[in-house]
């Protein structure tokens, strides 16, 4: 059996009506040397019914279905990864669609740069209507931007610069420039190296697998190859994004933590604000957890408490924009900050 160039992991949970868009964007690729592992983590049978009743008749043997169920996001991603056979691995979320030329251009960039990891731009689109099984096979997505015909230029971004930018300025550095697996491809050898070392058997660690796989790669890489083309687009709706739950509502944030389970968020206890469900408290807790077992660039990095509290203040301002009352939290943050004895974490 030949080795596919790309292994596409398509983890999905309770979004059967969106799945045909993601799969349709794979069928439309101009570069066809890939395999797909659909990891169905649904609470019921809707995704299985959509896959076998609506999609399977139009799919070939490159597409494989695996039923998981009852898993947290990071575990479901890891279950899909266990079946990957390709040279490079990509995670296509069920709410996302790829540009038809995405794999063509990524393959060209990888050939030119000989990179172990390559990051590309992401875009957003309005959440499309949910599809029924009878509509699944005929779905077509026509909203892609025109891209240049020539091979894309590749820049090398310093992994240290991304890490330091995240620690100094916050989440945008990881989101835009870091390899989050949903905006990047990773060489299978790099993934195995991480699993055998700092990942302790995993590539996608809890709580947030796009964050932890990002940090694990930055720990080992000197540079990240970067293509500034929008090759994937995500359906933009608050209920489709855990990050937006955290940015919009304290209640929504705590619901996310509760859904993950105590063992997935236990590492938040080391944070000055404990398990406070705001964005940067979670992101910096992920950093400290990954750093504890890091073997490269993360090991000497420290998080300045002043920067930590500045980012928490930004989170509170975001919450206020969505109507959240934050006065009691601000009092708590100020009290904890006043008692803090250490300057770095």
Secondary structure in CASP SS format (residue, H / E / C, confidence):
PFRMAT SS
TARGET T0000
AUTHOR 0000-0000-0000
METHOD secondary structure of the structure
MODEL  1
X C 1.00
X C 1.00
X C 1.00
X C 1.00
X C 1.00
X E 1.00
X E 1.00
X E 1.00
X E 1.00
X E 1.00
X E 1.00
X E 1.00
X C 1.00
X C 1.00
X C 1.00
X H 1.00
X H 1.00
X H 1.00
X H 1.00
X H 1.00
X H 1.00
X H 1.00
X H 1.00
X H 1.00
X H 1.00
X H 1.00
X H 1.00
X C 1.00
X C 1.00
X C 1.00
X C 1.00
X C 1.00
X C 1.00
X E 1.00
X E 1.00
X E 1.00
X E 1.00
X E 1.00
X E 1.00
X E 1.00
X C 1.00
X C 1.00
X C 1.00
X C 1.00
X C 1.00
X H 1.00
X H 1.00
X H 1.00
X H 1.00
X H 1.00
X H 1.00
X H 1.00
X H 1.00
X H 1.00
X H 1.00
X H 1.00
X H 1.00
X H 1.00
X C 1.00
X C 1.00
X C 1.00
X C 1.00
X E 1.00
X E 1.00
X E 1.00
X E 1.00
X E 1.00
X C 1.00
X C 1.00
X C 1.00
X C 1.00
X C 1.00
X H 1.00
X H 1.00
X H 1.00
X H 1.00
X H 1.00
X H 1.00
X H 1.00
X H 1.00
X H 1.00
X C 1.00
X C 1.00
X C 1.00
X C 1.00
X C 1.00
X C 1.00
X E 1.00
X E 1.00
X E 1.00
X E 1.00
X C 1.00
X C 1.00
X C 1.00
X C 1.00
X E 1.00
X E 1.00
X E 1.00
X C 1.00
X C 1.00
X C 1.00
X H 1.00
X H 1.00
X H 1.00
X H 1.00
X H 1.00
X H 1.00
X H 1.00
X H 1.00
X H 1.00
X H 1.00
X H 1.00
X H 1.00
X C 1.00
X C 1.00
X C 1.00
X E 1.00
X E 1.00
X E 1.00
X E 1.00
X E 1.00
X E 1.00
X E 1.00
X E 1.00
X E 1.00
X E 1.00
X C 1.00
X C 1.00
X C 1.00
X C 1.00
X C 1.00
X C 1.00
X H 1.00
X H 1.00
X H 1.00
X H 1.00
X C 1.00
X C 1.00
X C 1.00
X C 1.00
X C 1.00
X C 1.00
X C 1.00
X C 1.00
X C 1.00
X C 1.00
X C 1.00
X C 1.00
X C 1.00
X C 1.00
X C 1.00
X C 1.00
X C 1.00
X C 1.00
X E 1.00
X E 1.00
X E 1.00
X E 1.00
X H 1.00
X H 1.00
X H 1.00
X H 1.00
X H 1.00
X H 1.00
X H 1.00
X H 1.00
X H 1.00
X H 1.00
X H 1.00
X C 1.00
X C 1.00
X H 1.00
X H 1.00
X H 1.00
X H 1.00
X H 1.00
X H 1.00
X C 1.00
X C 1.00
X C 1.00
X C 1.00
X C 1.00
X C 1.00
X E 1.00
X E 1.00
X E 1.00
X E 1.00
X H 1.00
X H 1.00
X H 1.00
X H 1.00
X H 1.00
X H 1.00
X H 1.00
X H 1.00
X H 1.00
X C 1.00
X C 1.00
X C 1.00
X C 1.00
X C 1.00
X C 1.00
X C 1.00
X C 1.00
X C 1.00
X C 1.00
X C 1.00
X C 1.00
X H 1.00
X H 1.00
X H 1.00
X H 1.00
X H 1.00
X H 1.00
X H 1.00
X H 1.00
X H 1.00
X H 1.00
X H 1.00
X H 1.00
X C 1.00
X C 1.00
X E 1.00
X E 1.00
X E 1.00
X E 1.00
X E 1.00
X E 1.00
X E 1.00
X E 1.00
X E 1.00
X E 1.00
X E 1.00
X E 1.00
X E 1.00
X E 1.00
X C 1.00
X H 1.00
X H 1.00
X H 1.00
X C 1.00
X H 1.00
X H 1.00
X H 1.00
X H 1.00
X H 1.00
X H 1.00
X H 1.00
X C 1.00
X H 1.00
X H 1.00
X H 1.00
X H 1.00
X H 1.00
X H 1.00
X H 1.00
X H 1.00
X H 1.00
X H 1.00
X H 1.00
X C 1.00
X H 1.00
X H 1.00
X H 1.00
X H 1.00
X H 1.00
X H 1.00
X H 1.00
X H 1.00
X H 1.00
X C 1.00
X C 1.00
X C 1.00
X C 1.00
X C 1.00
X C 1.00
X C 1.00
X C 1.00
X H 1.00
X H 1.00
X H 1.00
X H 1.00
X H 1.00
X H 1.00
X H 1.00
X H 1.00
X H 1.00
X H 1.00
X H 1.00
X H 1.00
X H 1.00
X C 1.00
X C 1.00
X C 1.00
X C 1.00
X C 1.00
X C 1.00
X C 1.00
X C 1.00
X C 1.00
X C 1.00
X C 1.00
X C 1.00
X E 1.00
X H 1.00
X H 1.00
X H 1.00
X H 1.00
X H 1.00
X H 1.00
X H 1.00
X H 1.00
X H 1.00
X H 1.00
X H 1.00
X H 1.00
X H 1.00
X H 1.00
X H 1.00
X H 1.00
X H 1.00
X C 1.00
X C 1.00
X C 1.00
X C 1.00
X C 1.00
X H 1.00
X H 1.00
X H 1.00
X H 1.00
X H 1.00
X H 1.00
X H 1.00
X H 1.00
X H 1.00
X H 1.00
X H 1.00
X H 1.00
X H 1.00
X C 1.00
X C 1.00
X C 1.00
X C 1.00
X E 1.00
X C 1.00
END
